[in-house]
């Protein structure tokens, strides 16, 4: 069993970091939350709706409340930063033109506004394959915001970034939690970054909850114990 009786509640405006050794279930937790992996038991509630009980169009609509950010930005390389952000809105449009890649004018305007808020408006017309890793990840965050989500889930979003870019992305996630009143759940592999940026830290080990506590109540020894023995596995 990948996860065993793991309960996690996140409130609007809260930045929660999930830590744990390899194979502890961190990514599985996020993927179950958006039904990329089917949970075999339990519930996934967003705004009172249980995503685990939905199918078809109801599930597609409910998923729009949850923005997902992955380790790699996965942008459309030939399209501009602006178009990549605007593509996050396509869940609201179901016509033939949008299926062929056309983006509504109103959504492009909103995407430009999002890029401005993210400090990237100067990159709006640059192709995605010319962006740095940190810039691409911020564009991916903008794409998730274009969904109008209530929750952001970030699965190791800084794993492939240099230290400066990693801090920049995590600061942005904290700012979005507080400024946009979003619930943010971020999987990390770096305890030091978790202590610096999280309001709460959740520890997973062997698919079970090891702890769930305010970051201010934890110290490095608590986190070292979570990873103890990983080197020998």
C-alpha positions in Angstrom: 0.0 0.0 0.0 1.6 3.3 -1.1 -0.3 5.5 1.5 -1.8 4.3 4.7 -4.3 6.4 6.6 -2.7 9.7 5.6 -4.9 12.7 6.5 -4.0 16.2 5.3 -6.1 19.3 5.5 -4.9 22.6 4.0 -6.6 25.9 4.6 -6.7 29.0 2.2 -3.6 31.1 2.7 -1.5 28.3 4.0 1.8 27.0 2.6 2.4 23.3 3.6 5.5 21.4 2.7 5.6 17.6 2.5 9.0 16.0 3.2 10.1 12.4 3.3 12.7 10.0 1.9 12.5 8.5 -1.5 9.5 6.1 -1.8 7.7 7.6 1.2 4.6 8.5 -0.8 5.0 12.2 -1.3 4.3 12.4 -5.0 1.6 9.7 -4.7 -0.2 11.9 -2.2 -0.4 14.8 -4.7 -1.3 12.5 -7.6 -4.1 10.9 -5.7 -5.4 14.4 -4.8 -6.1 15.1 -8.5 -6.9 11.5 -9.5 -3.8 11.0 -11.7 -3.6 7.9 -9.4 -6.9 6.4 -8.4 -7.2 6.2 -4.6 -8.5 2.8 -3.4 -10.1 4.3 -0.3 -10.7 7.6 1.4 -11.8 11.0 0.0 -10.3 14.1 -1.6 -12.3 17.1 -0.8 -11.9 20.5 -2.4 -14.4 23.1 -1.6 -16.8 20.5 -0.2 -16.6 18.3 -3.3 -15.2 14.8 -3.0 -13.1 14.3 -6.2 -12.7 10.6 -5.4 -16.5 10.2 -6.1 -16.6 12.1 -9.3 -16.3 10.9 -12.9 -16.5 12.3 -16.4 -17.4 16.0 -16.8 -18.0 16.5 -13.1 -14.4 15.3 -12.4 -13.0 17.5 -15.1 -14.8 20.6 -13.7 -13.7 19.8 -10.2 -10.1 19.4 -11.2 -10.0 23.0 -12.4 -10.0 23.9 -8.7 -6.6 22.3 -8.3 -3.6 23.7 -10.1 -0.7 21.2 -10.5 3.0 22.1 -10.9 5.5 19.5 -11.6 9.3 19.2 -11.3 9.7 20.0 -14.9 7.7 23.0 -16.3 6.5 20.9 -19.4 5.8 24.0 -21.4 5.0 23.9 -25.1 8.5 24.8 -26.3 7.5 26.5 -29.6 4.8 28.7 -28.0 5.4 31.9 -26.2 5.3 32.4 -22.4 2.0 34.3 -22.9 0.4 31.4 -24.8 1.6 28.8 -22.3 0.1 30.7 -19.4 -3.2 31.3 -21.4 -3.4 27.5 -22.1 -4.2 27.0 -18.4 -7.7 28.5 -19.1 -8.6 26.0 -21.8 -10.6 23.9 -19.3 -13.2 26.7 -19.5 -13.5 26.4 -23.3 -14.6 23.4 -25.3 -14.9 24.6 -28.9 -13.1 23.3 -32.0 -10.9 26.3 -32.3 -9.5 26.0 -28.9 -9.0 22.3 -29.5 -6.8 23.3 -32.5 -4.7 25.7 -30.3 -6.6 29.0 -30.7 -6.6 31.1 -27.5 -9.4 33.5 -26.7 -8.4 37.2 -26.6 -9.8 37.7 -23.1 -7.7 34.8 -21.8 -4.6 36.2 -23.5 -5.2 39.5 -21.7 -5.6 37.7 -18.4 -2.4 35.7 -19.1 -0.5 39.0 -19.7 -1.9 40.3 -16.3 -0.7 37.1 -14.6 2.8 37.4 -16.1 2.9 41.0 -14.9 2.0 39.9 -11.4 4.7 37.2 -11.6 7.3 39.7 -12.7 7.6 38.1 -16.1 5.6 40.4 -18.4 8.9 41.3 -20.3 9.1 37.7 -21.3 5.6 37.4 -22.6 6.5 37.0 -26.3 9.6 34.9 -25.7 9.4 31.2 -26.8 9.3 28.8 -24.0 12.5 27.0 -25.2 14.5 30.2 -24.6 13.6 30.6 -21.0 15.8 29.7 -18.0 14.7 26.9 -15.7 13.5 29.4 -13.1 11.6 31.5 -15.6 10.0 28.4 -17.1 8.8 27.2 -13.7 7.3 30.6 -13.0 5.5 30.5 -16.3 4.2 27.0 -15.3 2.9 28.5 -12.1 1.2 31.2 -14.1 -0.4 28.5 -16.3 -1.8 26.8 -13.1 -3.1 30.2 -11.9 -4.9 30.7 -15.2 -7.2 27.8 -14.1 -8.5 30.0 -11.3 -7.7 27.3 -8.7 -8.4 27.2 -5.0 -5.4 24.9 -4.3 -1.9 24.7 -5.8 -0.1 21.4 -5.6 3.6 21.5 -6.4 5.6 18.2 -6.9 9.3 19.0 -6.3 9.0 22.2 -8.3 12.6 23.3 -7.5 14.4 20.0 -7.8 16.0 20.9 -11.2 16.7 24.5 -10.4 19.9 26.2 -9.1 19.7 27.4 -5.4 18.9 31.0 -6.3 16.1 30.1 -8.7 14.8 27.6 -6.1 14.4 30.2 -3.4 12.8 32.5 -5.9 10.1 30.0 -6.8 9.4 29.1 -3.2 9.1 32.7 -2.3 6.6 33.1 -5.1 4.5 30.1 -3.8 4.5 31.6 -0.3 3.4 35.0 -1.7 0.6 33.3 -3.7 -0.7 31.5 -0.6 -0.9 34.7 1.4 -1.8 37.2 -1.3 -4.2 35.1 -3.4 -5.5 33.1 -0.4 -4.6 29.8 -2.0 -3.9 26.6 -0.2 -0.5 25.5 -1.3 1.0 22.0 -0.8 4.6 21.6 -2.0 6.6 18.4 -2.0 10.3 19.1 -1.4 13.4 17.1 -0.8 15.3 19.8 1.0 14.5 20.2 4.8 16.4 23.5 5.0 14.2 25.1 2.3 11.1 23.7 4.1 12.1 25.3 7.4 12.7 28.6 5.7 9.5 28.8 3.6 6.7 26.6 5.0 4.1 27.4 7.6 3.5 23.7 8.3 5.7 20.7 7.5 4.3 17.3 7.0 6.6 14.3 7.2 5.9 11.0 5.4 7.8 7.7 5.8 6.8 4.4 4.4 3.5 5.8 3.3 2.5 6.9 6.8 2.3 10.2 8.5 5.3 10.7 10.7 4.4 14.2 11.8 2.3 17.3 10.9 3.5 20.4 12.7 4.1 24.1 12.4 7.5 24.7 10.9 8.4 26.9 13.9 8.0 23.9 16.2 10.4 21.7 14.3 14.2 21.7 14.4 16.8 20.1 12.1 17.0 17.0 14.3 13.3 16.3 13.8 13.8 16.3 10.1 17.1 14.3 10.2 15.2 11.5 12.0 12.7 11.4 9.1 15.5 10.6 6.7 17.6 8.4 9.0 18.6 5.2 7.3 17.8 6.4 3.7 21.4 6.2 2.7 21.4 2.5 3.4 18.2 1.6 1.6 
